[in-house]
Amino acid sequence: MTATTRYDAIIVGGGHNGLVCAAYLAGAGRKVLLLERRHLLGGAAVTEEHLAGFKYSACSYVVSLLRPEIIHDLELAKHGLSIIPLACSFTPDLSGPGLVRWPDFARTHDEISRLSRRDADRYPEFGKAMGKMGDFIRPLLMQPAPDPTRLPRRLGESLSLLRRLRKLGPRGLAQFVQLMTQSAVDLLDRWFESDRLKAPMACSGIIGTFLGVRSPTTAYVLLHHYMGEIDGAYRAWGFARGGTGAISEAIASAARARGAEILCEAAVEKITTRRGSARGVVLEDGREFEARVVISACDPRRTFFSFVGRDQLDDDFVAQITRYRYRGSSGKVNLALDRLPDFSCRPGRGLHLQGDIAIAPSIDYLERAYDEAKHGAFSRRPYINLVIPSLTDPTVAPPGKHVMSAFVQYAPYQLAEGPAAWDQQREAFGDTVVETLEEYCPGLKDAILHRQVLTPLDLEREYGLTEGNIFHGELSLEQLLFMRPTMGWARYQTPIQNLWLCASGAHPGGGLMGAPGALCARRLLEEHYL
């Protein structure tokens, strides 16, 4: 079938970054076609109903990194986006009342004082220090990565970065270097003494990485997640009303309102090239479309090896993409419940259940979970971060019923028996998660009406996440800034002329952020590539 319509841009993949990119390009008057393989939009930011009336945020389950600029520019509130702030962070305990960190500093001080008065006094100072580091990093989230290989052309950007480094001062600069190189535990050890406080705080340093809390560079991953912002409140996290898919649907609505064409169940088979330049795409059903530029919202390996082909790339670039690390390490278990879970350490309904809940009793517990994963097994006592969104958003469950969403680490893609073994171990993995939660919530098993278990292999097969990595590649030091995904190709262009990347495998990385999609569109428009 020959192409009948030529577009300015074709975007491959309907994840939130692809949708953001489409909205900005269409808003600038470009003719845009977005193609999504699945029957619904959003990639890993989707809401799915597997039991009537129960809406799971299947993969991504909370929002905080979504850039305020994008929310404003695309007028997402007008397109139905509503974010409900999380009330707190709760760490249950088997031998005490657990720990709750509230938005109110005085209340949090009282909670932490039961563990350590010194830690309670230092906790606000830690927040200020991380806030200062966040103020330095945050502008980079909405700027293309500085490119040291092209300093004469990018001198203004480099000087701006140097001026911000200078403003940090000697102490701030030392803290920045530590953040980029230390482990999450090393960082927290400099501030706190209570293991029961440090453990849940350290967890942000391992989300989506195949690293332990004592592994170098996890301090930066902690900061990456610390930069959440909702309605101007830093370090804030929230639920999207209607589930995480509501974010994707709001962005899609904004893109359509600006003139973008969006097709679901339109799986791309290959990106067509001619003399080293992208020309369009061929779908699995034989349809062909042409465009001035093709933009991939898929991860680098899928883009270059599945859609383009190694034979179209030089050997050095192939080697770099081959070395780019994914190493998926997490899974999800979503539960439909006939009643509210009851935590034995703080029984009954309360505000402590309206935030995120971390099963992270100690640093050693977390490190043992990692040790099992290093040897190719899912953790038998894993780190679990869970939320009960139905407590604050009644649209996701029937009256009196609830939804529980559990992010689980570690679940390594590379099992000792190979990734395919996940098909035989999926239910055992789900059982382990439920049994772990049952220790803290007696009676949980009996309340389960339905469960969805997603392994890294499922994340790869169903949602297109290579090796199940939720960030399109690890957020490690050698895969950040001008190294994401490779040296020389961190500014959304690729070695294939007119082929661009706009998702989490590009700067500034993963999370429900939207920045890669926005920055890719901005570069295309401002530098007149489109």
N, C-alpha and C positions, 0 to 999 in steps of 0.2 A: 504493500500500500504506500503510495507516495504522499508526501506532506501536502496538505491543502492550506495550512495556515502557518505563517512564520511569525515567531514571537521575538520580542526583545530579549526575554530571559525565560528559560525553563529551569524550574527548581525541582530537584529530585529528592523527595522525602518531605512528608508533612508533619515533622516534629515541630516543636514550638519555635526553634530557630529558623527553620525553613519558612514558617508562616510569618514570622517577624520580618524576614528579608523580603518576602513577597509583598507585605503590606507597605513597607517603605518604598520599594521600587514602583509599585502600582500607584502609590500616592504621588510619586514624581512624574506620573504620566506615562510610565513604560508599560508595554503590553506583556503581561506576565502569565505564565502557566505553571501551576504547581501540581505535581503528580505524587500521589500517596498509594503505596502498595496495599495497605489494609482498608477495611471498610469504614474506619473512623480515623479522624485526624488527631494528631498530638504526639505520635511516637511513644515515648515513655511517660508523657504527661496526659494520661487518658483516664476517663471514668468508665467503668464497665459494670454491667448488671448481670451477674451469674445466677442469682436467685431473686425472684420477683420482689421488687421494693428495696433491695439492698444494693447500694451503689459503692463499688470499690474504687478507690484511687489505686489502680492496679500496681503501678510501679512508683513513680514519684508521688509523694503523699503530703508534703508540706511545701509552703512557698515562703521565701525570704529574699533570695538573691535576684528575683525579677527586678530589673533596673527601673527605678522611678521615672527616668526619662522616657522609657518605652511606654510605660503605663500612660504617661501624659501625652506623648506625641500621637499615640494611636487611639487616644480617648477610650481606653478599654472599659472604664466604668459605664460609658454610654452603650457599650456592647455587652453588658451584663456581668462584668467582673466585679465580684465583691469578696473581700478578704477579711476573715475573722481572725483577729490576733489570738495566738496561744496564750493561755493564762500563766503558764509556769513551766518549769522543768522538774520532774519528780523522779527520784531514785528510790525505789522501794528497798526494804531490808528484811532479812529473815529473822533478825534478832533485835530489832528496835523499830522506831517509828519511821525510819528512812529520812530522806533529805528532800526538801522542796526549795528550789530557788525561784523566788517571786520577782516580778518587775519592781516591787517596792523594796528599796534597799534596807530599810529598817526591819522589815519582816524577814528578809533573807539573812540579815545580820543575826537575828535571834536564832534562826535555824542552824546556821553554820557555827554559832557560838557553842552549841551542844557538842560539837566535834572539836572545835579549837577556837578560843577567843582570838588568838593571833591571826588565824586564817580569816575569821569574820572581819577583823579590822583591815586586812590587806585586800580582801575581795574587791571593794570598790576601786582601789588603786590599780589592781590588775585590769579591771575593766577600762580604766582611763588609758593605761599603757597600750592595751590592744586597740582601743579606739584611735589612738594616735597612729599606730601602725596601719590601721584600716584607712585612716584619712590619707595616708601616703599611697597605699595600694589602690584604693577605690577609684581614683581618676584613671588608672590603667585599665580598669574594666570597661571603659567606654572610649578607649583610644587604641588604635592599631599598635601592635608590639613594636618597641624600639628595635631598629634593625642595624646592628653594628657592622654588618657587611656593606652597608651603603651609607656610611656616615656623611659624606659630602651632601648627598641628596636629602638626608634626614637630620641635618644638623640642628634645626629648630626643635625637633622633638627630643633629641638627645640632650640639648641644653636645658630644656624644660625639666627633664628627668633629673639632671644633675642639680638644678636649683632646688628641687624638692628634696633631694638627698641632703643637700647642705642645710636646709631648714630643720632637718631632724636633729642636728647637733651631734656631738661625739657619742653621748650616751644613747640617743635614739638610733644612730647609725649602728652601734654595737648590737642593740636589741634587734634591729632589722636583720643583720647578718646571722644572729642566733636563730631568728625565726626561720630563715631560709635553709638552715643547716641542721638544727637540733631536732631531737625527737620531741614529741608532745610531752612525754614524762619529764625529760630534762628541763624543758621550759617551765612546767608547772612546779617542779621541785625547787626552782629558784624563788617561788612565791609562797608555796603552801606546804604544810606538814601532814595534814590529814589525808590518808589514803582514800577514805570514803568520799571526800570532796574531789580529789584529783582524778579518780577513776571516771566518773561520768563526764568531767570536763575534757579528759584526754580522748574520749570517744570521737569527738569531732575531727581529730587528727587522722583517723583511720577509715572514715567513711569512703567507700568506693576505691580503696587501695588495698593491694596485697602486701600490707606492711603491718607490723605490730606497733603498739603505743610506745615502745622503746626504740623503734626504728628511726634513724636519721631522716630528716626532711618532713616528718609528720607534723612538726610545729607549724609549717606553712599551711598545710591542709586544714589545721585547726583554725588558723586565721581566715582562710578562705570561707569557711562556714560561719565564722564569727561576724562577717560583714553583712548579715541580714539587715534589711531595712523595710519597714512598712509604715507608710504615712509619715515619713521623716523620723521615725523611731529606730535607731540603730540597734543591732543585735536582736531584732524582732523577727518572729516566725509566725506563720498563720496558716489557716486552711482557706482554700477557695470554696465558696459556697457552691454546693452541687458536686464537689469533688474536683480533683486536679484537672480533669478534662475540661472544666469550665474555663480555665485559663486559655487552653488551646482553642476552644470554641470562640472565645471573645476575640482572640487575635485573628482567627479565620474570618470572623464576621467583619472585623476592621479591614482585612485585606480585600474581601469581596466588595465592601462598600467603596473601596478605592479603585475597583475595577479588575482585581485579580481573578483569574479563572482557576478553579480548584477541582481536580478530579480524584476521587477515591477509587479503590480497586483498579488501579492503573500501575501495575508493577513494571518497573524499568528493567529491561534485559541488558541493554548496553548503551553507553554513551558513544555516539558515532564521531569519528574524527576524520579529517582530511588534511594531509600534509602537516601533521602535528598540531592541528587546531580543532577544538571541539565544534561540531556542527549541529548537534541535536541529540535525540534519543530514539531508541526503538523499544517498544513495550513488548512484554511477553506474548500479548495477543496479536502482535504484528503491526500495530499502529506505529506510525513514525511522525515525529514532530521536529521542526527545525527552529533554531534561535540564534541570535547574535552571540549570546553567552549561555553556557550551561552552568548551573550552580548546584553543587551537591550539598544536601543537608544530612548526608550519611557520614559515617566515620571514614578516616583515611584509607584503611585497608579495603573496606568494601568499595569505596569510590575507585581507587586505582587498580585493584587486582580483580574485582568482580565486574565493574562497569566499563573500565577503560581497557585493561589487559596489560600484563607485564611487557609484552612485545612492543607496546607503544611508548615505553619509558626507558631511560638510560639505566645502565646497571647500577650506578652509584645511587640514584634515587630509589630504585627498587630495594637496594640493600638498606637504605635508611628507613623506608616504610616497613620493611621486614623486621627491623630492630625496634621499631616503635612499639612500646609495651602496652598491653591491655590487661591481662591477668585478672579477669573478673573475680570478685571475691565475696559477692553478696547475693542474697536471695530475698524473696518477699513471701509472707504468709498473710493472707487476708481472710478474716473470719466474720461470718454473719452470726450474731448471738441473739438468743431469745430473752436475755436480760443483761443488765449492767454488771461487768466484772467487779468483784469485791476483793480488794487487796487487804490481806490480813494485818499488815503493819499500820494501815490507816483505813479501817473499814468504813463502808458507807459511801454515799454519793458526796462529792465535794469538789471544790475548785482544783484540787490537786490532780484530778483526772482530766482536766480540760486543757492540758498542755501535752508536751511529749514526756514519755515515761521510759527511762533507761534501765535495762537490766545490766548493771555494771557495778557489782559489789566491791571490786578491788582491782588494782593494777595487775596483780598476779592472775586473777581470774581472766582478765582480758588477754594477757600474754599467753596463758595456757590455751586459750581458744585459738590464738594465732599459731601456736606450736603444732596443734593438730592439723591445721590447714597447710602448713609447710610440708607436711608428710602426705598430702593428698587426700585428706579426709575432712568432711564437714565437722564443725565444732560440736561436740556433744553437750557442752554447756556454753552456748554462744552469747555474744553481745547482741542484745535485742533493743531496738528503739521502736516504741509503739505509740500510737495515738488512737483515740476513740472520737472521731470527728462527729459522730451522731449526737454527742452531748451538747454541742453548740450549733450544729447544722442538722435540723430535723428532716431535711430533704433527702438525706442519704440512707435512711432506714425507716421502716414502718413504725408507727407509734408504739412506744414501750420496748422496741427492739434496738439493737445497736450493731455498729460496724467497728471492728478493730483491725488496724493495719499495722503489721509488724515487719520492719526492716531488719534483716538478720545478717550477721557477720560472725564467723566466716563460713562461706560456702564457695570453695574454690572451683573455678571452671575446670581446671586440670586435676581431676581426681586421679588417684594412684592407678585406677583401672582405665583411665581415659575419660574424656568428656561424655561419651555416649553412655557411660555407666549411670549418669544422672537419671536416665529413664527407669532404672531399677531401684535407685536410691531416693527418688523424689518423695515418696510417702513416708519413708523412714526419717527424712529430713523434716518434713512437716510434723511428724510425731515428736521429734526432739524439741522443736520449738514450742509446741503445745505443752509438753511435759515440763519444760523449763518454766513456762509461765504459770503452770498449775502450782508450782511450789510457792509462788507469790500470790496467786489468785485461786485458792481452793474452790473447786466446783466449776472451773472454767470449761473443762472437757464436756460436762453435761449440758452446758449452755450453748454449745456449737450447733448451729443449724446447717452450715455449709462452710467449706474452706477452699481457698484457692492457694495452691503452692506453686511458686515460681522459682525455678532453679536458674543458675547462670545459663544453662543450655536453653531453657525456655526463653530467657531474655534475648538470647541470640536468635533463636528460630522465629519467635513470634514478633519481637519488637525491633529486630535488626541491630542489636547491640553486640558487636563482635566480642566474643569470649565473655559476654554478659557484663562488660564494663559499662557502668552507668554514666561515665564521664567521657566516653569515646576515647579512652586512653588515660593512663594514670596521671595524676597531678603531682608528679615527682619533679625535682629541681631541673633535671636534664630534659624535661618535656614541658617547660613553661616558657612564656614570653617568646623570644625570637627562635626558640627551639621547638615550637609547637606548630605543626607536627615535626618539621625538620628545619635545620639551619637553611636560611635563604628563602624559605617558602612559608613564612609565618604571617603573611599579610594578605591571606585569602586567595591570592593567585596560586597557580600550580604550574609545573613544567609544560603542561598541555595548554597552549594558547586558548584563551576564551573559556577555560574551565576553572571554576572557583569553588572554594570551600566556605561554608557558612555555619557550621555547627560546632559542637563541643570539642572536636578534635583540632580546632583552631583556637587561637588566642581569643579570650582569656581563659578558656577551658569550660569545665562542666558545671552542672547544676542548672536549675530552672531559672536561667538568667536572661536569655534572649540577646545578650551582648554580641556574640559572634554573628548572629543574623543581622543585627542592626549595623555593625561595623563593616561587614562585607558590603551591604547595600550602600553605605555611606561612601566607601572607597570607590565603588563602581560609578557612583554619581558625581562625586566631587572631583575625581581625577579623569572624568570623561571617558571611561571605558564603555559606558552605556548611556 
